[in-house]
Amino acid sequence: FAGWLVRVVERVVAEPLTRLSAVDLLGADERRRIVDEWSGAAVEVEPWTLPGLFAEQVARTPDAVAVVSEGVE
C-alpha cells in the first residue's frame, strides 16, 4: 500500500492538475504479474441466455421442481 501511495503522491506533485482517477496505481511489474501470470489463458465461453440455460436444465431433469413462489411449486 505504501508503494501505491507514494506513486500517487509523486504523480500529483509532478502534475498537480492530474485527476486521481488518471493515476495508475500499478507499476509495470505488478501489472504484468496480474495480467500475464495470475489471469491465466483466455478461454472462449459460449454465449448463454437465461431461457437457454433453463431449457437445458429442464432437458436434464424434467421431473424436478423448476420454480417455487410463495410455497407453490
MARZA-139331 format. One line per field, with one value per residue: chain; residue in three letters; residue number from 0; z, x, y of N, C-alpha, C in turn. Coordinates in nm, 2 decimals. Each point is the difference from the previous one (the first is absolute). Example, Ala and Ser with C-alpha at 12.3 -4.5 7.8 and 13.67 -1.06 7.14 Angstrom:
// residues 2
ch	[A / A]
aa	[ALA / SER]
i	[0 / 1]
n_up	[0.78 / -0.07]
n_east	[1.32 / -0.04]
n_north	[-0.57 / 0.11]
ca_up	[0.00 / 0.00]
ca_east	[-0.09 / 0.09]
ca_north	[0.12 / 0.11]
c_up	[0.00 / 0.08]
c_east	[0.09 / -0.08]
c_north	[0.12 / 0.11]
END
This chain:
// residues 73
ch	[A / A / A / A / A / A / A / A / A / A / A / A / A / A / A / A / A / A / A / A / A / A / A / A / A / A / A / A / A / A / A / A / A / A / A / A / A / A / A / A / A / A / A / A / A / A / A / A / A / A / A / A / A / A / A / A / A / A / A / A / A / A / A / A / A / A / A / A / A / A / A / A / A]
aa	[PHE / ALA / GLY / TRP / LEU / VAL / ARG / VAL / VAL / GLU / ARG / VAL / VAL / ALA / GLU / PRO / LEU / THR / ARG / LEU / SER / ALA / VAL / ASP / LEU / LEU / GLY / ALA / ASP / GLU / ARG / ARG / ARG / ILE / VAL / ASP / GLU / TRP / SER / GLY / ALA / ALA / VAL / GLU / VAL / GLU / PRO / TRP / THR / LEU / PRO / GLY / LEU / PHE / ALA / GLU / GLN / VAL / ALA / ARG / THR / PRO / ASP / ALA / VAL / ALA / VAL / VAL / SER / GLU / GLY / VAL / GLU]
i	[0 / 1 / 2 / 3 / 4 / 5 / 6 / 7 / 8 / 9 / 10 / 11 / 12 / 13 / 14 / 15 / 16 / 17 / 18 / 19 / 20 / 21 / 22 / 23 / 24 / 25 / 26 / 27 / 28 / 29 / 30 / 31 / 32 / 33 / 34 / 35 / 36 / 37 / 38 / 39 / 40 / 41 / 42 / 43 / 44 / 45 / 46 / 47 / 48 / 49 / 50 / 51 / 52 / 53 / 54 / 55 / 56 / 57 / 58 / 59 / 60 / 61 / 62 / 63 / 64 / 65 / 66 / 67 / 68 / 69 / 70 / 71 / 72]
n_up	[0.00 / 0.07 / -0.07 / 0.02 / 0.13 / 0.01 / -0.08 / 0.08 / 0.11 / -0.05 / -0.05 / 0.11 / 0.07 / -0.08 / 0.01 / 0.06 / -0.13 / 0.03 / -0.06 / 0.12 / -0.07 / -0.04 / 0.13 / -0.07 / 0.09 / -0.10 / 0.04 / -0.09 / 0.10 / 0.08 / -0.10 / -0.04 / 0.13 / 0.01 / -0.10 / 0.01 / 0.13 / 0.05 / -0.11 / -0.03 / -0.07 / -0.10 / 0.04 / -0.11 / 0.02 / 0.00 / -0.09 / 0.12 / 0.00 / 0.08 / -0.10 / -0.07 / 0.10 / 0.00 / -0.13 / 0.02 / 0.11 / -0.06 / -0.11 / 0.09 / 0.06 / -0.10 / 0.10 / -0.01 / 0.12 / -0.09 / 0.06 / 0.10 / 0.02 / 0.11 / 0.01 / -0.12 / -0.04]
n_east	[0.08 / 0.10 / 0.03 / -0.12 / 0.00 / 0.13 / -0.04 / -0.11 / 0.07 / 0.09 / -0.10 / -0.07 / 0.11 / 0.03 / -0.13 / 0.00 / -0.01 / 0.08 / -0.10 / -0.04 / -0.11 / 0.08 / 0.02 / 0.09 / -0.07 / -0.02 / 0.11 / 0.10 / 0.08 / -0.07 / -0.01 / 0.13 / 0.03 / -0.07 / 0.04 / 0.13 / 0.04 / -0.07 / -0.01 / 0.11 / -0.02 / -0.02 / -0.13 / -0.03 / -0.10 / -0.08 / -0.06 / -0.05 / -0.12 / -0.07 / -0.07 / 0.12 / 0.06 / -0.12 / 0.00 / 0.13 / -0.03 / -0.10 / 0.08 / 0.09 / -0.09 / -0.07 / 0.03 / 0.11 / -0.02 / -0.07 / -0.11 / 0.03 / -0.13 / 0.02 / 0.09 / -0.01 / 0.00]
n_north	[-0.12 / -0.01 / -0.10 / -0.04 / 0.03 / -0.05 / -0.10 / 0.00 / 0.01 / -0.09 / -0.07 / 0.01 / -0.02 / -0.10 / -0.04 / 0.12 / 0.02 / -0.10 / -0.06 / -0.03 / 0.00 / 0.10 / -0.01 / -0.06 / -0.07 / -0.08 / -0.05 / 0.00 / -0.03 / 0.08 / 0.09 / -0.03 / 0.00 / 0.10 / 0.07 / -0.03 / 0.01 / 0.09 / 0.06 / -0.06 / -0.10 / 0.07 / -0.01 / -0.06 / 0.08 / -0.11 / 0.07 / 0.03 / -0.05 / 0.07 / 0.03 / 0.02 / 0.06 / 0.07 / 0.01 / 0.03 / 0.07 / 0.05 / 0.01 / 0.05 / 0.08 / -0.07 / -0.09 / 0.08 / 0.05 / 0.08 / 0.03 / 0.07 / 0.03 / 0.06 / -0.10 / 0.05 / -0.12]
ca_up	[0.00 / 0.01 / -0.14 / -0.08 / 0.05 / -0.05 / -0.14 / -0.02 / 0.05 / -0.10 / -0.12 / 0.03 / 0.02 / -0.13 / -0.08 / 0.10 / -0.06 / -0.04 / 0.08 / 0.07 / -0.08 / -0.11 / 0.05 / 0.00 / 0.12 / -0.03 / -0.07 / -0.11 / 0.05 / 0.06 / -0.11 / -0.07 / 0.09 / 0.01 / -0.14 / -0.06 / 0.08 / 0.09 / -0.08 / -0.08 / -0.14 / -0.04 / -0.04 / -0.07 / 0.07 / -0.08 / 0.05 / 0.06 / 0.04 / 0.11 / -0.05 / -0.04 / 0.12 / 0.06 / -0.09 / 0.01 / 0.13 / -0.02 / -0.07 / 0.09 / 0.12 / -0.03 / 0.11 / 0.11 / 0.02 / -0.07 / 0.06 / 0.13 / 0.03 / 0.11 / 0.04 / -0.11 / -0.09]
ca_east	[-0.08 / 0.09 / 0.05 / -0.11 / -0.02 / 0.11 / -0.02 / -0.11 / 0.05 / 0.10 / -0.07 / -0.08 / 0.10 / 0.06 / -0.11 / -0.11 / -0.14 / -0.04 / -0.11 / 0.04 / -0.04 / 0.10 / 0.13 / 0.01 / 0.06 / 0.09 / 0.12 / 0.01 / 0.01 / -0.13 / -0.09 / 0.04 / -0.04 / -0.15 / -0.06 / 0.06 / 0.02 / -0.12 / -0.13 / -0.01 / -0.02 / -0.14 / -0.08 / -0.12 / -0.12 / -0.12 / -0.10 / -0.11 / -0.12 / -0.07 / -0.10 / 0.08 / 0.04 / -0.12 / -0.04 / 0.09 / -0.02 / -0.13 / 0.03 / 0.07 / -0.08 / -0.13 / -0.10 / 0.04 / -0.07 / 0.07 / -0.02 / -0.07 / -0.04 / -0.10 / -0.04 / -0.06 / 0.10]
ca_north	[0.12 / 0.11 / 0.03 / 0.06 / 0.13 / 0.07 / 0.02 / 0.10 / 0.12 / 0.05 / 0.05 / 0.12 / 0.11 / 0.04 / 0.05 / 0.03 / 0.00 / -0.14 / -0.06 / -0.12 / -0.11 / -0.02 / -0.05 / -0.15 / -0.05 / -0.11 / 0.01 / -0.09 / -0.14 / -0.04 / -0.02 / -0.12 / -0.11 / -0.01 / -0.02 / -0.11 / -0.11 / -0.03 / -0.01 / -0.13 / 0.01 / 0.04 / -0.12 / 0.03 / -0.04 / 0.01 / 0.10 / -0.06 / 0.08 / -0.06 / -0.10 / -0.12 / -0.07 / -0.06 / -0.11 / -0.11 / -0.06 / -0.08 / -0.13 / -0.09 / -0.04 / 0.04 / -0.02 / 0.08 / 0.13 / 0.10 / 0.13 / 0.00 / 0.13 / 0.01 / -0.13 / -0.07 / -0.05]
c_up	[0.00 / -0.14 / -0.09 / 0.04 / -0.05 / -0.15 / -0.03 / 0.04 / -0.10 / -0.12 / 0.02 / 0.02 / -0.14 / -0.10 / 0.08 / -0.06 / -0.04 / 0.09 / 0.07 / -0.08 / -0.11 / 0.05 / 0.00 / 0.12 / -0.02 / -0.07 / -0.11 / 0.04 / 0.06 / -0.11 / -0.07 / 0.08 / 0.00 / -0.14 / -0.06 / 0.08 / 0.08 / -0.08 / -0.07 / -0.15 / -0.03 / -0.04 / -0.07 / 0.08 / -0.09 / 0.05 / 0.04 / 0.02 / 0.12 / -0.06 / -0.05 / 0.11 / 0.07 / -0.08 / 0.01 / 0.13 / -0.01 / -0.07 / 0.08 / 0.11 / -0.02 / 0.12 / 0.12 / 0.01 / -0.06 / 0.08 / 0.13 / 0.03 / 0.11 / 0.03 / -0.11 / -0.10 / -0.14]
c_east	[0.09 / 0.06 / -0.10 / -0.02 / 0.11 / -0.02 / -0.10 / 0.06 / 0.10 / -0.07 / -0.07 / 0.10 / 0.06 / -0.10 / -0.12 / -0.14 / -0.05 / -0.11 / 0.05 / -0.04 / 0.09 / 0.13 / 0.00 / 0.07 / 0.10 / 0.13 / 0.00 / 0.01 / -0.13 / -0.10 / 0.02 / -0.04 / -0.15 / -0.05 / 0.05 / 0.01 / -0.13 / -0.13 / -0.01 / -0.03 / -0.15 / -0.07 / -0.13 / -0.12 / -0.12 / -0.10 / -0.12 / -0.11 / -0.07 / -0.11 / 0.07 / 0.04 / -0.11 / -0.04 / 0.10 / -0.02 / -0.13 / 0.03 / 0.08 / -0.08 / -0.15 / -0.10 / 0.03 / -0.09 / 0.08 / -0.01 / -0.08 / -0.03 / -0.11 / -0.05 / -0.06 / 0.11 / -0.06]
c_north	[0.13 / 0.04 / 0.06 / 0.14 / 0.10 / 0.04 / 0.11 / 0.14 / 0.06 / 0.05 / 0.13 / 0.12 / 0.04 / 0.06 / 0.03 / 0.00 / -0.14 / -0.04 / -0.13 / -0.12 / -0.04 / -0.05 / -0.15 / -0.05 / -0.11 / 0.03 / -0.10 / -0.14 / -0.05 / -0.02 / -0.13 / -0.12 / -0.03 / -0.05 / -0.13 / -0.13 / -0.05 / -0.03 / -0.13 / 0.03 / 0.04 / -0.13 / 0.05 / -0.05 / 0.02 / 0.11 / -0.07 / 0.10 / -0.07 / -0.10 / -0.12 / -0.09 / -0.08 / -0.12 / -0.12 / -0.07 / -0.08 / -0.13 / -0.10 / -0.06 / 0.04 / -0.01 / 0.09 / 0.13 / 0.11 / 0.14 / -0.02 / 0.15 / 0.00 / -0.14 / -0.08 / -0.05 / -0.01]
END
